[in-house]
Amino acid sequence: MPIDYSKLRNITARELINGLTHDGFTHTRTNGSHRRYRHSDGRRVTVSCHVLSDTFPPKTLKSIIEGQARWTDADLQRLGLTK
């Protein structure tokens, strides 16, 4: 089932980072506005935000969710990121 990004339109950097940490990602380093997270299975995610209340454009959100974190719709519901 494809992910419905209309439900994720207003997700903030804080919510996304909380989801990453609940899924087992750990913060490895920060370079400017880029925060890097790594999972024990080798997945890496870069979250670019200036303040934690920033929201993401749809393409950036899709890259983070599908390409980097490799989350499914079920993962998003389990982490409480969908409404």
Number of C-alpha atoms within 10 A of each C-alpha: 6 6 16 10 15 10 11 18 14 15 19 18 19 15 16 22 19 15 18 20 15 12 15 12 22 17 16 11 12 13 8 9 12 14 17 17 21 20 17 9 8 8 13 19 24 18 18 18 17 12 11 13 13 14 19 20 11 14 10 13 18 18 14 19 20 13 14 14 20 14 15 14 17 12 15 17 11 13 17 13 17 18 9
